[in-house]
């Protein structure tokens, strides 16, 4: 059978590839043989070393069994141990958690091993009943007071919910715990004061300040008319001027370039 040049090239590439793979396998095998794998260990994926099996820990050049105490189990990695549910680590062992009254065993790995029942909160190693004041409601949380004020009320230093005093021309924010002023008014010393808009001015988009109309510029609390020199025009803002093409600004005039 006649083999063309193209087929000869393909066969040559295949032979080179096969030889490379055999050499790599031989090298990996030799590498593993040089460094013997100890008991309770296995060669790593690429054959360039070894690692201990689950439940064993590398110590020097050997794999030593992890000593799991009573009421404990191997962790996810299999190289250490962790206490079972309702037990806590004490020295090198696991001690049963003493669950206080009005509590139950918890799921948090770094907590005391228990959580207070609903309506109670942690206090001095136990669970104290949460006293919900008027205009408040209980919340299921391990932190804070255990309650939050109703909309329109705010917690004070006396641990009660005091009504939020909303001034005239003000309104409660969505949170219900703060207030803001209506459009055209600004917050000042607990009140909503009307924005003082000067002549030739208008209320800003936010509604808590003012801007000058086109052709005027702000100066202190007033809007002053712009005086345009020859060869000048209003800029995009409408509150300043710029020189036309072929001229440049020099002081209060436009000079040719």
N, C-alpha and C positions, 0 to 999 in steps of 0.2 A: 504494500500500500504506500502510495506516495504521500509524504508529509510536506506541506508547503511551508514557506518561511514564516508566515504568521502563526501557524500551529506550532512550529518549532519554538518560537519565542514564548508562547503560552506555556508549553511544557517546561521550558527552562525556568520561568518565573515560579511555577508550582514547585519544582524541585528545590529552588533556593528557599522558598517559604517553608517547606517541610523540614529542610535542614536546620533552619533558624529555630523552629519550634522544638525540634529534638534537642538542639544545643541548650536552649533555655530550660527545658525540662531537666536535662542532665545537670545543669548548673544549680537549679533549685534543689534537686535531690541531694547534690553534693553539699549544698549549704546547710540543709537540714541534718545531714549525717555528721557534719563537723561539730555541731552543737546539739547534743542529745536532748531530747524532750523529756523532762522529769515526769514522775508519776503524778496523776491527777492534773495533767496539762495537755494541751493540744497545739499543733503547729498553727501559726497564724495563716491567714488566707493566702498570702503570697509566698509562704514558705521561707521567710527570712527571719524567723524567730518563733517564740512560743508564748502562750498565755494560759493562765490557770483556768480550770473548769469552774463552773458555777458551784459556790459553796466552799471555794478555796481561795486563799490569799497568797500572793507572791511574797516570799521572804527569802532574801539572798537568791540562791539558784534553785529553790524548791517551792512546792505548793503546799501550804499548811492549811488544814481544815479550819473554817471559821467556827468558833465556839459560840453556838446559839444558846443563850440561857433559857430557862423555863419561861413560858408566857411570852415568847418572842418568835420572830420569823426572819428569814433572809430578806434583804431589801430587793428592789427591782433589779439591781446590778448583780446580786448574788455574791458580793464581796464584803458586805457588812450585814448587821442585823438591826431590827427595829422592834419595839415592843408591840404586843397585840393591843387591840382595842380595849379600853378601860384599864390599861396598865401604863405606867410611866417609867422612864429610864432613871435608875438610881445607881450610881457607880457602874458596876458591870452586870447589873441585873435589872429585872422588871418588877416594880412594886405595884400592887393593885391600887387603883385610884379610889379615894374615899369621896363618894358623891354626896354633896350636902343636901339638906332638905330643900324641896322645891327646885330640884335640878335633875338633869338626865345626862347620860354619857354623850360626849360630843364627837364630832368628826374632824375637827381642826387638828392637824398633826403637831402643831407647836403650842397648843393651848394646854390648859390644866387637865384635859381629858374629860371635861364635863361642861355643860351649858345650862344656864338658868332656864326654867320654864317660862312660857309666855306670861307676861305680867310681873316678872321679877327681873332683877339685874344683879350682876356680880358686885359684891361689896364685902371687903375684909375677909375674903376666902369663903364667903357664903353667898346666898341669894336673898336679897332684900326685896320686899314688895314695892312695886313702882306706884307712887301716889300721883295720879293724873289730876292736875288742877282744873279749875273751871275754864272753859273755852279752849280745851286741849284734847288730844286724842293719843292713845297708846300706839307705839310703833315697835315692830319686831326687829330690834337691833341690839347687838352686844355692847355697843358703845353709846356714849351720850346719856341723856336724861332718861331715855325710854319713852319719851313723849314729845310731841310737837304741837305748837299753838295752831289754832284754827286760822283761817284766812281773816285778815284784819286785826290780828292780835300778834304781840311780840313778847318773847320771854324776857323777864327782868331779873334783877339780882335776887329778888325774893322767891325765885323759882315759881312764879305765877305768870299768867298770860294777861298782859295789859293791852287795852285797846290802842291801836295806832291812831294818833290824832292827825287826820288829813285836813290841811288848811283849805280855805276857800280857793277855788280855781286849781285844785290838786286832785289826784286820783291814785288809787292803789295800783301797783304794778302787778303783773301776772303772778309773781311769786306770792303775793298777798301779804308779804312781810315788810314791804317798803312802799314809799309813795313818790310820785313825781309831779311836776307841774304841767298843766295843759299848754297847748301851743299858744305862744304869745306871752307866756309868763316864765319867770326864772326863779329857781329856788334861792332864797336868801333868808338866813336866820330863822328857819322853821316856818317860813311863809312863802307864798307864791306872789311875786311882785311883777306887775306888767312891764314888758319890754318897752322902754321909752324910745320910740322911733322918731328921728328928726325929720324935718322937711326934706323932701326929695330922697327919702329913704324908704325901705320896705323890709318886711319880716324875712329873715333867712329861711332856708329850706328846713332846717332843724326846728325852727320856731322859737329858739331861745336867745336870738340875737338879731341884729339888723345889718343891712347892706345898703350902699348908696346906689341910686338909679344910674343908668348909663349916662355918661357926660358929667358925672360928679365923683368926687373922691372923698373918703372919710378923713376927717380932721377933728381929733378929739371926739366930741359927742355930736358933731354936725356933719352935713354933707355940703362940701364946697364945690361950686361950678368949676370945671376945668377950663383953663384959658389956653387954647391951641395956637402956637406960633404959626407963621407962614410955612407951607410945605409939610404940615403935620396932620395926623389923623388919629382917631381913637384906636387903641389896641383892642385885642379880642375880649378883654375883660370889660371894656367900656368905662373903666375907672382910672385909666392912664392914657397917655398919648405916645405915639411913636412917629418917627420921621418917615416920609415917603421914599420911594426908590430914588437912588442917586443923592440922598441926603443922610446925614448922621447927626445924632443928638449931641449937642454941646451946650450944657447949661440949660437954659430955657428957650433955646433957639434950635433951628435945623440948618446946618451948614452943608454946602455941597461937598461931596466926597473928593 
